[in-house]
Amino acid sequence: MAKTAGKSDYFGLGRIVSIILAVIPFTAWILGAITRLSEGKYVAGLIRLFFGGFIVWLVDLVLIIKDNRILRLLNC
């Protein structure tokens, strides 16, 4: 998969800022849902908002640190 230099899933913010936002569970939960909704993926955003609990937060945290991206549960 091609990586974009300097781009993150949290609205194009830098890697360090994205990691800080991902460490805080509440901001990771809300920003994950907002990111999906802004991409036009309403079902994925709502699922993330209502069911994006502890496990999704941990997976997002690992992926932000490792690949600078968040989990794509649904591609619709």
C-alpha positions, 0 to 999 in steps of 0.5 A: 500500500502506498504511503503518503509522506506527512499525511495522517488519518486525523485530518492530515495532522502530523504524526506526533499530534496524531499519536497524542490524540490517539492516546486519549480514548475520548478524542480517538473515539470522537475523531475516528467517527468524525473522520469517517463521517467527513469521508462520506462513510456514514455507516462506518462513522455511526458504527464507530461512534456508537460501538467504537469502544476499548478494542477499536481504540487499542487497535487505532492506537497501535496503527497510528503509532505503527503506520500513521493510519486508523482502522478501516472497519467498513469501506462503504 
